[in-house]
Amino acid sequence: MKNKKRKSTQEKITIIKEGKENGWVETARKHDISYPTLQSWRLRFESGGETALSGKLDISSGELKKLMRENQVLKELVAEKELEIRIKDELLKKKKSRSLKE
């Protein structure tokens, strides 16, 4: 595996097609890639097509904005819950120290 050059999406598709015809192990050796890498490409291509193989997200800006808003709301909820826990911990510590004094 001397040549660590990244393969383009089209190159990956060509290699996958070649692997189907000529065998996966032989094709992996010929193109100097590992067999698991080739199988990963094949599975991604079969499940999601060219987009899945390219590694690029297929998401609209509207969906992205919605997810970003949702993420922000969830972060705020987590922060709020963490604050509640800290306050409860402080109250418990105070209650314990008072009960020990009595």
C-alpha positions as CSV (number, residue, x, y, z in Angstrom):
1,M,0.0,0.0,0.0
2,K,2.6,2.5,-1.1
3,N,0.3,4.9,-3.0
4,K,-1.9,6.6,-0.3
5,K,-3.6,8.9,-2.9
6,R,-7.3,9.4,-2.2
7,K,-9.5,7.9,-4.8
8,S,-12.3,10.0,-6.3
9,T,-15.8,8.8,-6.2
10,Q,-15.7,7.8,-9.8
11,E,-12.5,5.9,-9.3
12,K,-14.1,4.0,-6.4
13,I,-17.2,3.1,-8.5
14,T,-15.0,1.8,-11.3
15,I,-13.0,-0.3,-8.8
16,I,-16.2,-1.6,-7.3
17,K,-17.5,-2.7,-10.7
18,E,-14.1,-4.3,-11.5
19,G,-14.2,-6.1,-8.1
20,K,-17.7,-7.6,-9.0
21,E,-16.3,-8.9,-12.3
22,N,-12.8,-10.0,-11.4
23,G,-13.0,-10.8,-7.7
24,W,-12.6,-8.6,-4.6
25,V,-9.1,-9.7,-3.4
26,E,-7.5,-9.5,-6.8
27,T,-9.0,-6.1,-7.5
28,A,-7.9,-4.8,-4.1
29,R,-4.3,-5.9,-4.7
30,K,-4.3,-4.5,-8.2
31,H,-5.4,-1.0,-7.0
32,D,-3.2,-1.2,-3.9
33,I,-6.0,-0.9,-1.4
34,S,-7.0,-3.1,1.5
35,Y,-9.7,-5.7,1.1
36,P,-11.7,-4.2,4.0
37,T,-11.5,-0.8,2.4
38,L,-12.9,-2.2,-0.9
39,Q,-15.7,-4.0,1.0
40,S,-16.5,-0.8,2.9
41,W,-16.8,1.1,-0.4
42,R,-19.0,-1.6,-1.9
43,L,-21.4,-1.7,1.0
44,R,-21.7,2.1,1.2
45,F,-22.3,2.2,-2.6
46,E,-24.9,-0.5,-2.5
47,S,-26.8,1.1,0.4
48,G,-26.5,4.7,-0.5
49,G,-25.3,5.0,-4.1
50,E,-22.7,7.6,-5.3
51,T,-23.6,10.1,-2.6
52,A,-22.8,7.6,0.2
53,L,-19.5,6.8,-1.5
54,S,-18.5,10.4,-1.9
55,G,-18.7,11.1,1.8
56,K,-20.6,14.3,1.3
57,L,-23.8,14.9,3.2
58,D,-27.0,15.1,1.1
59,I,-28.9,17.6,3.3
60,S,-30.7,20.8,2.3
61,S,-29.9,24.1,4.0
62,G,-33.4,24.0,5.5
63,E,-32.8,20.6,7.1
64,L,-29.5,21.8,8.3
65,K,-30.9,24.9,9.9
66,K,-33.6,22.8,11.6
67,L,-31.1,20.4,12.9
68,M,-28.9,23.2,14.2
69,R,-31.9,24.8,16.0
70,E,-32.8,21.4,17.5
71,N,-29.2,20.9,18.6
72,Q,-29.1,24.3,20.3
73,V,-32.4,23.6,22.1
74,L,-31.0,20.2,23.3
75,K,-27.8,21.9,24.5
76,E,-29.8,24.4,26.5
77,L,-31.8,21.6,28.0
78,V,-28.7,19.7,29.0
79,A,-27.2,22.9,30.5
80,E,-30.4,23.5,32.5
81,K,-30.5,19.9,33.8
82,E,-26.8,20.2,34.8
83,L,-27.6,23.4,36.7
84,E,-30.5,21.7,38.5
85,I,-28.3,18.8,39.5
86,R,-25.6,21.2,40.8
87,I,-28.2,23.2,42.8
88,K,-29.7,19.9,44.3
89,D,-26.2,18.7,45.2
90,E,-25.5,22.0,47.0
91,L,-28.8,21.8,48.9
92,L,-28.0,18.2,49.9
93,K,-24.6,19.2,51.1
94,K,-26.1,22.0,53.2
95,K,-28.7,19.7,54.6
96,K,-26.2,17.1,55.5
97,S,-23.9,19.6,57.2
98,R,-26.9,21.0,59.2
99,S,-28.0,17.5,60.3
100,L,-24.4,16.7,61.4
101,K,-24.3,19.8,63.5
102,E,-27.5,18.9,65.3
